[in-house]
Amino acid sequence: MNGPAAGVGAQASLVQVGVHAAAELARAEVSVAGINAGVGFNLNTGASAGVDGVSANFLGFGFSVGPTMAVRTPVADVSCCIT
C-alpha cells in the first residue's frame, strides 16, 4: 500500500519520448501469474511513445499497447506483459 504521491516528468531519447504528471491519493497492488492489478485513486495524465509501445493517460483513464498491455481508470487498473 502506498500513500499520497505526486510528480511530473519528461523524457526524450532516440528510442522513447514522453511527458507525464502523476497524482495518487493511495494505491494497493497485487501480481499473480504475470497479471498485475491495482486499486487506488489517481488523476495521472501523460503520454509516451517508443520502441516499447505507446501509452496514454488523461485524468486517470488510459491504456498501454506494446510488450506491456494495460487498461487504467481513476480507481483501478490491470496490466500484463506479453513478451
C-alpha positions in Angstrom: 0.0 0.0 0.0 1.4 3.4 -1.0 0.3 6.7 0.4 -0.2 10.1 -1.3 2.2 10.8 -4.1 2.7 13.4 -6.8 5.3 14.1 -9.5 6.0 15.3 -13.0 8.5 14.3 -15.6 9.6 14.3 -19.2 12.0 12.1 -21.2 13.4 12.2 -24.7 15.8 9.8 -26.3 16.4 8.0 -29.6 14.0 5.2 -28.6 11.4 6.9 -26.3 9.6 10.2 -25.8 7.1 11.1 -23.1 5.7 13.5 -20.6 3.6 12.8 -17.5 2.1 14.2 -14.4 1.0 11.9 -11.6 -1.2 12.5 -8.6 -2.3 9.5 -6.4 -4.1 9.5 -3.1 -3.5 5.9 -2.2 -2.6 2.7 -4.1 -2.5 -1.1 -3.5 -1.2 -3.7 -6.0 -1.2 -7.4 -6.5 0.5 -9.6 -9.1 -0.5 -13.2 -10.0 0.9 -15.2 -12.9 2.2 -12.2 -14.8 -1.0 -10.2 -14.4 -0.8 -7.0 -12.3 -3.9 -5.3 -10.8 -4.0 -2.1 -8.7 -6.7 -0.1 -6.9 -6.4 3.5 -5.6 -7.5 7.0 -6.6 -5.4 8.8 -9.2 -5.6 11.6 -11.8 -2.5 10.6 -13.8 -2.1 12.3 -17.1 0.6 11.9 -19.8 1.7 10.1 -22.9 4.7 8.2 -24.2 5.7 6.5 -27.4 8.8 4.5 -28.4 10.1 1.1 -29.2 8.4 -0.3 -26.0 5.0 0.7 -27.3 2.5 3.6 -26.8 0.9 4.7 -23.5 -1.6 7.5 -22.8 -3.5 8.6 -19.7 -5.8 11.5 -19.1 -7.2 12.2 -15.6 -6.7 8.6 -14.6 -8.2 7.0 -17.7 -5.6 5.4 -20.0 -4.1 2.5 -21.9 -0.8 0.9 -22.9 -0.1 -1.0 -26.1 3.1 -2.9 -26.7 5.0 -5.6 -24.7 3.0 -4.4 -21.7 -0.7 -4.2 -22.3 -2.7 -2.1 -19.8 -6.1 -0.6 -19.2 -6.5 2.1 -16.5 -9.3 4.0 -14.8 -9.0 6.6 -11.9 -9.7 3.8 -9.4 -8.4 0.5 -10.9 -6.0 -0.8 -13.5 -4.9 -4.1 -14.9 -1.8 -4.9 -17.0 0.2 -7.9 -18.3 3.5 -8.4 -20.1 3.1 -10.3 -23.3 6.7 -10.9 -24.1 
